[in-house]
Amino acid sequence: MTAERSAVWTMLAWSLLEAVPVVLSGQLMASALDQGFLVGDAGTGLAHLGAYGAALVFGAFGTRQVMTPLASVVESVRDRLVRLVVSAELRRAVLSDAEADTGAVARTTRQTETVRQMTAGLLMTARTVVFSVAAVVIGLLTLVPQVALVTVVALALSGALLVHLSRRLRRRYATSLAAEEHLSKEAGEVLRGLRDVYACGAAATADRQVGQGIDTQAAASMAVARLAAGRLGVIVVGARLPLVATLLMAPWLVRSGAATPGEILGAATYLITGLEPALRSVVQTVANVGLQLDVLLLRLADRVTVRSGPKGGSVRAAGTDLELEEVTFGYGTHSEPVIEKLSLRIEEGEHLAVVGPSGAGKSTLAGLLAGLDPPDAGEVRIGDRPVEELDRAWLRRMVALVPQESYVFTGTVRENLAYLHSGPGPADGELASVISLFGLDELVARCGGTDAVIERPDALSQGERQLLVLARVYLSTAQVVILDEATCHLDPVAEARAEQAFIARPGTLVVIAHRISSVLRAPRVLVVESGTVADGNHQTLLEWSPLYADLVGHGS
């Protein structure tokens, strides 16, 4: 702190030297005209102008010397902010027992760097403005007090206008920054889950979500730009009005002996070369950068304030019971509901098979149970907590939806299998056991072992890719696994082996059945038809559900 205070005082001292040309500008111009050129003494006039040139050199030297203490102050601010931001994100991850939000760290670190740049520009300009305006007012008071009075009144009016505009701009800029952060978050989530987006055929949905964020952020930025243009009035009121008043008052001031022609020129010099550039800096740098800096610091303050208690959207459920209560869902405002007023409860650890004709809503039901699709009406709960209240990272770790499309990426066999595993990855023994469990020994050997790279995932058969994805989910932390026809490319023997592995695995299993054999392995069956369901076991559904009896008949 002592070093920082010393740097501030050093910066102010050099700023005084930097203001010397402004203080002397009007006086030297007045004397050059009155004592030199107007009385025919060109030498004296040129000497005074030469003195003004020398003052500019001293001022430039002061500006150069300011840079070193300024850099010390700014870098100190930047270092403290970076430590606060990163430490807060790490504390937040520890308190929530989750991975640190690297997107938030990158975003806030970028904002911290912006704060550093803005602080440097703001300090550099603000001290120049303060010393320049003070120098102009002092110079005018010693030269033409009447003009000084007009200038002070004009500065007060322009200051009031600036405050009014800045308050409105602050609100609009905060909205713009929030829109930018929301867009960054949306885009980051889509990019992080790009593999799953394409695997689930959700590219259009992702495009729509990111596109809406872009439109919102663009509209907020345009609103800021439109209002910012109105701050040119600050320059007109603060600098141009005193100049016009000086020119209008000049004949009267000269006739009355209140001022000489040289002093009128000196006053105009103060206003044109001293005051107007200072006000332009206020509008273009101090007000603009200061406003953004204020909003950014508030956003960073919110990031570094770690709250220990969970809040809406960040809680975790006590269990993994799945429940739909009077749920209605349709694809589009004017489309017919795919599911209508459906109530369903799946207890933790239960094994449920879902069967029904194509287009009946089985995959829609899977998306609702996984918390991927929000219902149009009703409520989806996991562990007796509404899905929208749950921490999204926790939800994705606890619930795994496996679609028909199996995504295998370029990387080693181990990396593909351990993609959803928590911690450093499965041990070699666990990995080998799961490979044998899903009948992947031949495939892994053909690839060259678990550390061999799958260069061309598309060279694998669809069944092989499905087995790799199923083994990946088996190794994950998911307590609820939803297989949405995820074994459709497997032969009956491989399908039975995979399903038996998940049946023996702790947790809840929901199977959107591809074959009737999958239904017969489940103690509870859900028959879906046009958004309605029949719920029971194999025997009761044979008696009560003609559709189920027909499906079993065709499948036998």
Buried (B, 14 or more C-beta within 10 A) or exposed (E): EEEEEEBBEBBBBBBEBBBBBBBBBBBBBBBBBBBBBEEEEEEBBEBBBEBBEBBBEBBEBBBEBBEEBBEBBBBBBBEEBBEBBBEBBEBBBEEBEBEBBEBBBEBBBEBBEBBBEBBBBBBBBBBBBBBBBBBBBBBBBBBBEBBBBBBEBBBEBBBEBBEEBBEEBBBBBBBBBBBBBBBBBBBBBBEEBEEBBEBBEBEEBBEEBBEEBEEBBEEBBEBBEEBBEEBEBBBBBBBBBBBBBBEEBBEEBBEEEBBBBBBBBBBBBBBBBBBBBBBBBBBBBBBBBBBBBBBBBEBBEEBBEBEEEBEEEBBBBEBBBBBBBEBBBBEEEEEEBBBBBBEBEBEBBBBBBBBBBEEBBBBBBBBBBBBBBEBBEBEBBBBEBBBEBBBEBBBBBBBBBBBBBBBBEEBBBBBBBBBBBEEEBBEEEEBBEBBEBBBBEEBBEEBEEBEBBBEEBEEBEBBBBBBBBBBBBBBBBBBBBBBBBBBBBBEEEBBBBBBEBBEEBEBBBBBBBBBBBBBBBBEBBBBBBBBBBBBBEBEEBBEEBEBBBEBBEEBE
